[in-house]
Amino acid sequence: MGNTRRTVAVLVAVVLVGLTACSRSESATKTGTNTTSGTSSGAPANGQFGTLTTPVCGPAPAGQTNTATAQGVTADSIQVGTISDTGFTGAPGLNQELYDASDVFVSWCNGLGGINGRQIKVDKLDAKIFEYKQRIIEACAQDFTLTGGGGVFDDTGQVERLNCLLPDFPGYVVTPKARGADLEVQALPAPLNKVNFGLGRYLTAQYPDSITKVGFLTGNVPTTIVNKQQYQEAGAQLGWKTVYDNQYNAVGEPTWVPFAQSIKDKGVRGLYYVGEPTDLGKLLAALDQIGYKLDWVAGTGNLYDQSLLDSAGSSIGTNPVYSSSGMAPSILADKVPAVAQYQQLFQQYLPKGKKDAILGENSFNAWLLWAQSAKSCGANLTRKCIVDAGNATTSWSGGGLGAQSNPSQPSSPPDCINLEKASDTGFSVIDWQSQDGVWNCDPANVLTLTADYGQAATLADAGKSMSDFK
């Protein structure tokens, strides 16, 4: 049972709505309430970040007097909860980068003076995969908001979160109940009925003869199956014809050769994969073993991971892998100032942290939006004010760390995307009709889905309404 839980948890964790990439730290951070502060002596030291020219953090303006205004908010501090699954015994350190990015942001922000003079205190909430609901209940009793975190089974605590009117600026959301739930401000909106499938458009344009023989493969886990179905529907809109549709055992496969042989027997020319990068590497090795070459293999942003290269070995040169992301990967540090600054902040405040994990960038992106929203509230920092400010944000990219998005429209995902390729030379970024620096920004990237993929949690589910929210 333990092995089953571990594999299922890791598999679900790496999907992350197709926008992020997960990895684990070599060591876990101790959980509990932590206050980080200090003086910033490295880049960026002026409170600006990337294209965010207005300082994100700083002391209280002259003449402003702070008071205690909400749960978790005092005259000189703000307590904020960050959820992750680092304490899961089956995979210690799972999604550690959420904590790492939070620590780095808070250290930097507090060193600049905090949020209008209030120092941030991070309440690290370890859901350990199966304790998400318990951590939400704890946060309900002590935290101002949730920020920069996420849990693999985030559906289990949404009603409890809404019942206590706890806002969330998540680093990621994954289950249907959490994607677009009430009192949630997403830096990168990820609705259930729309997907950015720019990667599919790219593959269709580059390999037009392949789309009549497309295969889909995912693990036998409900969340990954839903994710696969969404991209399968999106592919159908682009003219893709499915000739192979299979699921592998999330507990683990003793050999991947039967899958490789089945893919060959069906004449698959393009394979879309939703799952863990290590398992895909094993499949690539099996395809190489039987001598079968696909036109392309593709999947969500979690495939931007060293474990894919390690498990595939030399076979990655036979079947290169394409992926896409709504965040700028670390290999763009020389082209995107926000990525370089993000890594410099890690070097300053947490040199051994997971600075290359895209999921960490997601967390930092959420913190930036949270900080900008909180700062705008001035002395009267309330939950309603920060959520209203976040929801009023119509243009956002985290200073260039992420794709251009519109948090005020949670039903619309960003139409910007960047594409990556994994090959025997490592990872590289594909420059495909870039309209905005490294980003391909085209409304045609976003496809509307018609199937029923579930419903996000609402205040009504908890017996509440916006009139209860203060």
FENJO-V634733 format. One record per pair of residues at least 12 apart in sequence whose C-alpha atoms are under 8 Angstrom apart, sorted by sequence separation. I is the first residue (numbers start at 1). J is the second residue. If there is no record, write none. Layout:
BEGIN
i: {I;I}
j: {J;J}
END
This chain:
BEGIN
i: {84;179;180;216;343;374;377;394;395;404;418;419;179;342;343;373;376;393;394;403;419;84;106;125;170;373;393;394;403;83;84;106;168;169;170;171;374;392;393;394;82;106;167;168;169;170;176;216;370;373;391;392;82;166;167;168;169;173;373;390;391;165;167;169;390;391;103;132;154;158;244;304;82;102;123;146;149;150;154;155;158;162;303;370;418;132;136;140;145;146;147;148;149;150;153;154;155;162;369;418;129;132;144;145;146;147;148;149;150;151;152;153;155;244;297;299;301;417;418;129;130;133;134;137;144;145;146;147;148;149;150;154;155;158;243;260;271;296;297;298;299;300;301;416;417;127;129;132;133;136;137;140;145;146;147;148;154;243;244;259;270;273;295;296;297;298;299;300;301;416;417;99;132;133;136;243;269;270;271;272;273;274;277;293;294;296;297;298;299;300;416;140;214;216;256;257;260;261;268;269;270;271;272;273;274;276;277;281;285;293;296;330;415;416;133;212;213;214;215;220;256;260;269;270;271;272;273;276;281;285;288;329;330;415;211;212;213;214;215;216;217;218;219;220;264;270;277;280;281;284;285;330;415;211;212;213;214;215;216;217;218;219;220;221;257;261;278;279;281;282;283;285;329;369;415;416;211;212;213;214;215;216;217;218;219;220;256;257;260;277;278;281;282;285;288;328;368;415;217;219;277;281;284;285;327;415;257;260;278;279;280;281;284;365;366;414;257;278;365;413;197;204;278;327;195;200;281;284;327;195;365;403;197;201;365;200;87;88;89;195;78;80;82;84;86;87;88;361;362;76;77;78;79;80;81;82;83;84;85;86;87;88;76;77;78;79;80;81;82;83;84;85;86;75;76;77;78;79;80;81;82;83;84;85;74;77;79;81;83;84;85;228;102;228;227;175;215;174;98;99;224;58;98;224;57;58;83;98;56;57;59;60;215;58;59;213;214;215;217;57;58;59;60;61;213;214;215;216;217;218;219;57;58;59;60;213;214;215;216;217;218;219;29;57;58;59;60;213;214;215;216;217;218;28;57;58;59;60;81;211;214;28;57;58;59;210;211;210;338;339;47;81;338;339;79;80;81;83;337;338;28;29;79;80;81;82;336;27;28;47;79;80;81;82;83;84;336;27;46;78;79;80;81;82;83;84;85;26;29;36;45;80;82;83;84;85;25;28;40;82;83;24;25;37;38;39;24;25;29;36;37;38;72;23;24;25;36;37;39;40;71;72;73;23;24;25;37;38;39;40;71;72;328;22;23;24;37;38;39;71;98;328;23;36;37;70;327;328;327;328;326;327;326;10;37;6;10;36;5;6;35;36;210;384;35;36;383;384;3;34;35;383;2;33;34;207;326;382;33;34;33;34;326;327;328;32;33;326;327;32;325;326;31;32;203;324;325;31;324;325;31;324;325;323;324;331;322;323;331;332;322;323;331;322;321;322;320;321;320;321;320;335;319;320;316;317;316;317;316;315;314;309;309;309;304;309;304;9;199;304;199;199;198;13;188;13;12;9;20;16;17;16;17;16;15;17;187;187;186;187;172;171;171;172;171;172;171;170;171;171;171;170;169;169;169;169;185;184;183;185;185;11;12;15;18;187;17;187;12;187;12;15;8;11;234;148;149;234;148;188;234;147;148;167;189;233;148;166;188;189;194;196;148;187;188;189;193;194;195;196;147;148;187;188;191;194;196;198;230;147;167;187;189;190;191;199;186;189;190;191;196;185;189;190;191;147;189;190;186;189;185;188;189;188;226;180;202;180;108;145;11;144;104;108;8;104;107;7;8;7;201;7;101;104;4;5;104;198;4;103;198;3;197;198;196;197;100;196;197;195;196;194;195;100;101;194;195;100;101;194;195;193;194;97;115;193;97;193;96;97;193;15;101;105;115;116;193;15;97;100;101;115;193;14;15;98;102;192;14;97;98;101;102;105;116;192;12;97;101;116;192;11;95;11;98;102;10;182;181;182;180;181;182;176;177;179;180;181;182;176;177;178;176;177;178;20;21;22;176;177;19;20;21;18;19;20;21;23;18;19;21;22;18;21;15;16;15;50;51;14;50;49;50;49;162;163;44;162;43;159;158;159;163;159;162;163;43;44;163;42;43;159;160;162;42;159;165;19;20;19;20;42;18;19;20;19;73;69;70;56;67;69;70;66;67;69;70;57;64;65;66;56;57;64;56;57;56;25;25;24;23;22;21;22;23;21;22;20;21;20;20;52;51;52;50;51;50;51;49;50;50}
j: {96;191;192;228;355;386;389;406;407;416;430;431;192;355;356;386;389;406;407;416;432;98;120;139;184;387;407;408;417;98;99;121;183;184;185;186;389;407;408;409;98;122;183;184;185;186;192;232;386;389;407;408;99;183;184;185;186;190;390;407;408;183;185;187;408;409;122;151;173;177;263;323;102;122;143;166;169;170;174;175;178;182;323;390;438;153;157;161;166;167;168;169;170;171;174;175;176;183;390;439;151;154;166;167;168;169;170;171;172;173;174;175;177;266;319;321;323;439;440;152;153;156;157;160;167;168;169;170;171;172;173;177;178;181;266;283;294;319;320;321;322;323;324;439;440;151;153;156;157;160;161;164;169;170;171;172;178;267;268;283;294;297;319;320;321;322;323;324;325;440;441;124;157;158;161;268;294;295;296;297;298;299;302;318;319;321;322;323;324;325;441;166;240;242;282;283;286;287;294;295;296;297;298;299;300;302;303;307;311;319;322;356;441;442;160;239;240;241;242;247;283;287;296;297;298;299;300;303;308;312;315;356;357;442;239;240;241;242;243;244;245;246;247;248;292;298;305;308;309;312;313;358;443;240;241;242;243;244;245;246;247;248;249;250;286;290;307;308;310;311;312;314;358;398;444;445;241;242;243;244;245;246;247;248;249;250;286;287;290;307;308;311;312;315;318;358;398;445;248;250;308;312;315;316;358;446;289;292;310;311;312;313;316;397;398;446;290;311;398;446;231;238;312;361;230;235;316;319;362;231;401;439;234;238;402;238;126;127;128;234;118;120;122;124;126;127;128;401;402;117;118;119;120;121;122;123;124;125;126;127;128;129;118;119;120;121;122;123;124;125;126;127;128;118;119;120;121;122;123;124;125;126;127;128;118;121;123;125;127;128;129;273;148;274;274;223;263;223;148;149;274;109;149;275;109;110;135;150;109;110;112;113;268;112;113;267;268;269;271;112;113;114;115;116;268;269;270;271;272;273;274;113;114;115;116;269;270;271;272;273;274;275;86;114;115;116;117;270;271;272;273;274;275;86;115;116;117;118;139;269;272;87;116;117;118;269;270;270;399;400;109;143;400;401;142;143;144;146;400;401;92;93;143;144;145;146;400;92;93;112;144;145;146;147;148;149;401;93;112;144;145;146;147;148;149;150;151;93;96;103;112;147;149;150;151;152;93;96;108;150;151;93;94;106;107;108;94;95;99;106;107;108;142;94;95;96;107;108;110;111;142;143;144;95;96;97;109;110;111;112;143;144;400;95;96;97;110;111;112;144;171;401;97;110;111;144;401;402;402;403;402;403;403;91;119;90;94;120;90;91;120;121;295;469;121;122;469;470;90;121;122;470;90;121;122;295;414;470;122;123;123;124;416;417;418;123;124;417;418;124;417;418;124;125;296;417;418;125;418;419;126;419;420;419;420;427;419;420;428;429;420;421;429;421;421;422;421;422;422;423;423;438;423;424;422;423;423;424;424;424;424;422;423;424;420;426;422;129;322;427;323;324;324;151;326;152;152;152;172;172;173;173;174;174;174;190;365;366;366;369;359;359;360;362;362;363;363;363;364;365;366;366;366;367;369;370;387;387;387;390;391;219;221;224;227;396;227;397;223;398;224;227;221;224;447;362;363;448;363;403;449;363;364;383;405;449;365;383;405;406;411;413;366;405;406;407;411;412;413;414;366;367;406;407;410;413;415;417;449;367;387;407;409;410;411;419;407;410;411;412;417;407;411;412;413;370;412;413;410;413;410;413;414;414;453;410;432;411;345;383;250;383;345;349;250;346;349;250;251;251;445;252;346;349;250;251;350;444;251;350;445;251;445;446;445;446;350;446;447;446;447;446;447;353;354;447;448;354;355;448;449;448;449;353;371;449;354;450;354;355;451;274;360;364;374;375;452;275;357;360;361;375;453;275;276;359;363;453;276;359;360;363;364;367;378;454;275;360;364;379;455;275;359;276;363;367;276;456;456;457;456;457;458;453;454;456;457;458;459;454;455;456;455;456;457;300;301;302;456;457;300;301;302;300;301;302;303;305;301;302;304;305;302;305;300;302;302;337;338;302;338;338;341;341;458;459;341;459;341;457;457;458;462;459;462;463;344;345;464;344;345;461;462;464;345;462;469;324;325;325;326;348;325;326;327;327;381;380;381;368;379;381;382;379;380;382;383;371;378;379;380;371;372;379;372;375;375;353;354;354;357;357;357;358;359;358;359;358;359;359;362;398;398;399;398;399;399;400;399;400;401}
END
